[in-house]
Amino acid sequence: MRVCDRRSRVLSGALMKSLVREGTSLVVGLVGIVLLGLGLNQVLDIGSCASGGPYVIARPCPEGHDSLFWLSFVGALMWIAAIIASKRNFVGPGAGQILWTVGFAGGGIALLLKVLNQESMPPDARLGASIVAAVNIPMGLVVGIIGIVQLVRQRRKGHLRRRDAPAPAAPDTWSRMKTLNALRSTGALTRAEFDLLKADLADPAPAIDRVALIRQLADRRTAGELSTAEFENRKRDVLQR
């Protein structure tokens, strides 16, 4: 029982760490995508521009254009770092694939909609956005479709594994008799209780294995999880079933 409990705690801890890792990656990555999108949106509205230098500038850059670059740069770093930090990156179902698909396909679709609906966009920005959208949308959709296929296959395999798993074998009469004798020899059972449970051995596959239940209680008492009074009370409940 103690080994099973320890294993359950280890598995629960690993699952919690995985969920925290995936959740954190997803949140950080989505924030990065938003920052990247905000910066690129403003850059596309400005188009090509220049500032400084000895030449005549056809289109001067507006004030604060440097901050747009850094906003996009930080957003891109957050997005990429979140994909790398996710458990399976973008090669398996998880936060990484979601971020990859949203960043590329979602960003490409947003650019395409901007090109189609914003007539005031500068021609050079329109051309650049169209090219980026044409490249990014397939890149994102391919990974997203692969992720869906992988997820469906994993669930199908899990279903088949559960369906084909052999039923747990019932303990044989001899092993149950050994357990019963051990409980009697350690004082976990009185003579009357021993005789009562001995009658259960006639059924090779009982619906409720009282011998196994009392053994579990005895193991918990030995491990210090149950006091003697608690053991006796729970044993009495089992015997009354």
C-alpha positions as CSV (number, residue, x, y, z in Angstrom):
1,M,0.0,0.0,0.0
2,R,2.8,2.4,0.9
3,V,4.5,1.7,-2.4
4,C,1.3,2.3,-4.4
5,D,0.6,5.5,-2.5
6,R,4.2,6.8,-3.1
7,R,3.9,5.9,-6.8
8,S,0.5,7.7,-7.0
9,R,2.0,10.8,-5.4
10,V,5.0,10.7,-7.8
11,L,2.7,10.4,-10.8
12,S,0.4,13.2,-9.5
13,G,3.4,15.5,-9.0
14,A,4.7,14.8,-12.5
15,L,1.3,15.5,-14.0
16,M,1.0,18.7,-12.1
17,K,4.5,19.9,-13.2
18,S,3.6,19.0,-16.8
19,L,0.3,21.0,-16.6
20,V,2.1,24.0,-15.0
21,R,4.8,23.9,-17.7
22,E,2.3,23.7,-20.5
23,G,0.0,26.3,-19.1
24,T,2.9,28.8,-18.5
25,S,4.3,28.2,-22.0
26,L,0.8,28.8,-23.4
27,V,0.2,32.0,-21.5
28,V,3.7,33.5,-22.2
29,G,3.5,32.5,-25.9
30,L,0.0,34.0,-26.4
31,V,1.2,37.3,-24.8
32,G,4.2,37.3,-27.1
33,I,1.9,36.7,-30.1
34,V,-0.2,39.7,-29.1
35,L,2.8,42.0,-28.6
36,L,4.3,40.8,-32.0
37,G,0.9,41.5,-33.7
38,L,0.5,44.9,-32.2
39,G,4.0,45.9,-33.3
40,L,3.7,44.6,-36.8
41,N,0.3,46.1,-37.2
42,Q,1.7,49.6,-36.5
43,V,4.7,49.0,-38.8
44,L,2.5,48.0,-41.7
45,D,0.5,51.2,-41.2
46,I,3.7,53.2,-41.5
47,G,5.2,51.4,-44.4
48,S,8.8,52.1,-45.5
49,C,10.3,55.2,-43.9
50,A,13.6,56.8,-43.0
51,S,15.0,59.3,-40.6
52,G,18.3,61.2,-40.3
53,G,21.1,61.3,-42.8
54,P,22.1,64.0,-45.4
55,Y,19.5,63.0,-48.0
56,V,16.0,64.3,-48.7
57,I,13.6,61.9,-47.0
58,A,10.4,61.1,-49.0
59,R,8.6,59.5,-46.0
60,P,10.0,60.4,-42.6
61,C,9.5,57.9,-39.8
62,P,7.0,59.0,-37.1
63,E,8.1,59.6,-33.5
64,G,8.3,56.4,-31.4
65,H,8.9,54.1,-34.4
66,D,11.8,52.5,-32.6
67,S,9.5,51.3,-29.8
68,L,7.5,49.4,-32.3
69,F,10.5,47.4,-33.3
70,W,11.3,46.5,-29.8
71,L,7.7,45.6,-29.1
72,S,7.7,43.2,-32.0
73,F,11.1,41.9,-31.0
74,V,10.2,41.1,-27.4
75,G,6.9,39.5,-28.5
76,A,8.7,37.3,-31.0
77,L,11.3,36.2,-28.4
78,M,8.5,35.4,-25.9
79,W,6.6,33.4,-28.5
80,I,9.7,31.4,-29.6
81,A,10.9,30.8,-26.0
82,A,7.4,29.5,-25.1
83,I,7.4,27.0,-27.9
84,I,10.9,25.8,-26.9
85,A,10.0,25.6,-23.3
86,S,6.8,23.6,-23.9
87,K,7.0,19.9,-23.2
88,R,6.9,18.6,-26.8
89,N,7.8,21.8,-28.7
90,F,5.9,21.6,-31.9
91,V,6.5,18.0,-32.7
92,G,3.6,16.6,-30.6
93,P,0.2,17.7,-29.2
94,G,0.5,20.4,-26.6
95,A,1.2,24.1,-26.0
96,G,4.0,24.2,-28.5
97,Q,1.8,23.1,-31.4
98,I,-1.0,25.5,-30.4
99,L,1.4,28.4,-30.2
100,W,3.0,27.5,-33.6
101,T,-0.4,27.2,-35.3
102,V,-1.8,30.4,-33.7
103,G,1.4,32.4,-34.4
104,F,1.9,31.4,-38.0
105,A,-1.6,30.6,-39.3
106,G,-3.5,33.0,-37.1
107,G,-1.0,35.8,-37.7
108,G,-1.0,35.1,-41.5
109,I,-4.8,35.2,-41.6
110,A,-4.8,38.5,-39.7
111,L,-2.3,40.0,-42.2
112,L,-4.4,38.8,-45.1
113,L,-7.5,40.4,-43.7
114,K,-5.6,43.6,-43.1
115,V,-4.4,43.6,-46.7
116,L,-7.9,43.0,-48.1
117,N,-9.8,45.4,-45.8
118,Q,-7.4,48.3,-45.3
119,E,-7.1,50.4,-48.5
120,S,-4.9,53.0,-46.8
121,M,-2.1,50.5,-46.4
122,P,1.1,51.7,-48.2
123,P,1.8,49.6,-51.3
124,D,5.2,48.3,-50.1
125,A,3.6,47.2,-46.8
126,R,0.7,45.6,-48.7
127,L,3.1,43.5,-50.8
128,G,5.2,42.5,-47.8
129,A,2.2,41.5,-45.7
130,S,0.8,39.5,-48.6
131,I,4.0,37.5,-49.0
132,V,4.3,36.8,-45.3
133,A,0.7,35.7,-45.1
134,A,1.1,33.4,-48.1
135,V,4.1,31.7,-46.3
136,N,2.9,31.7,-42.7
137,I,-0.7,30.3,-43.2
138,P,0.4,27.0,-44.7
139,M,3.3,26.7,-42.2
140,G,0.8,27.0,-39.3
141,L,-2.0,24.9,-40.7
142,V,0.3,22.0,-41.5
143,V,1.5,21.7,-37.9
144,G,-2.0,22.2,-36.6
145,I,-3.4,19.4,-38.8
146,I,-0.5,17.1,-37.8
147,G,-1.2,17.8,-34.2
148,I,-4.9,16.9,-34.6
149,V,-4.0,13.7,-36.3
150,Q,-1.5,12.8,-33.6
151,L,-4.0,13.5,-30.9
152,V,-6.7,11.3,-32.5
153,R,-4.2,8.5,-32.9
154,Q,-3.1,8.7,-29.3
155,R,-6.7,8.6,-28.1
156,R,-7.5,5.7,-30.3
157,K,-4.4,3.8,-29.1
158,G,-5.4,4.4,-25.5
159,H,-8.9,3.2,-26.2
160,L,-7.7,0.0,-27.8
161,R,-5.1,-0.6,-25.0
162,R,-7.9,-0.3,-22.4
163,R,-10.2,-2.5,-24.4
164,D,-7.6,-5.2,-25.0
165,A,-6.1,-5.1,-21.5
166,P,-6.6,-8.5,-19.7
167,A,-8.8,-8.5,-16.7
168,P,-7.0,-8.7,-13.4
169,A,-6.6,-12.2,-12.2
170,A,-8.5,-13.1,-9.1
171,P,-6.3,-14.4,-6.2
172,D,-6.3,-18.2,-6.1
173,T,-7.6,-20.0,-3.1
174,W,-4.2,-21.1,-1.9
175,S,-2.8,-17.6,-1.8
176,R,-5.9,-16.4,0.0
177,M,-5.5,-19.2,2.6
178,K,-1.8,-18.2,3.2
179,T,-3.0,-14.6,3.7
180,L,-5.6,-15.7,6.1
181,N,-3.1,-17.8,8.1
182,A,-0.7,-14.9,8.2
183,L,-3.4,-12.6,9.6
184,R,-4.3,-15.1,12.2
185,S,-0.6,-15.7,13.2
186,T,0.0,-11.9,13.6
187,G,-3.0,-11.5,15.8
188,A,-5.0,-9.4,13.3
189,L,-7.8,-12.0,13.5
190,T,-9.4,-13.8,16.4
191,R,-10.2,-17.5,16.1
192,A,-13.9,-16.8,15.4
193,E,-13.0,-14.2,12.7
194,F,-10.6,-16.7,11.2
195,D,-13.2,-19.4,11.0
196,L,-15.7,-16.9,9.5
197,L,-13.4,-15.8,6.8
198,K,-12.3,-19.3,6.1
199,A,-15.8,-20.0,4.8
200,D,-15.1,-17.3,2.1
201,L,-12.5,-19.5,0.5
202,A,-15.1,-21.7,-0.9
203,D,-15.9,-19.0,-3.4
204,P,-12.9,-18.7,-5.9
205,A,-14.0,-15.3,-7.1
206,P,-16.0,-13.5,-4.4
207,A,-17.6,-10.2,-5.3
208,I,-16.0,-8.7,-2.2
209,D,-12.7,-10.3,-1.1
210,R,-12.9,-9.7,2.7
211,V,-9.5,-11.4,3.3
212,A,-7.7,-9.0,0.9
213,L,-9.5,-6.0,2.5
214,I,-8.5,-6.9,6.0
215,R,-5.0,-7.6,4.9
216,Q,-4.8,-4.0,3.5
217,L,-6.1,-2.7,6.8
218,A,-3.5,-4.7,8.7
219,D,-0.7,-3.4,6.4
220,R,-1.9,0.2,7.1
221,R,-1.9,-0.5,10.8
222,T,1.6,-1.9,10.6
223,A,2.7,1.2,8.6
224,G,1.3,3.5,11.4
225,E,-1.5,4.8,9.2
226,L,-4.2,3.3,11.4
227,S,-4.4,3.0,15.1
228,T,-5.4,-0.3,16.7
229,A,-8.9,1.1,17.5
230,E,-9.3,2.3,13.9
231,F,-8.2,-1.0,12.6
232,E,-10.7,-2.9,14.7
233,N,-13.5,-0.7,13.7
234,R,-12.8,-1.0,10.0
235,K,-12.2,-4.7,10.3
236,R,-15.6,-5.0,12.0
237,D,-17.2,-3.1,9.0
238,V,-15.6,-5.5,6.6
239,L,-16.7,-8.6,8.4
240,Q,-20.3,-7.4,8.4
241,R,-20.4,-7.2,4.6
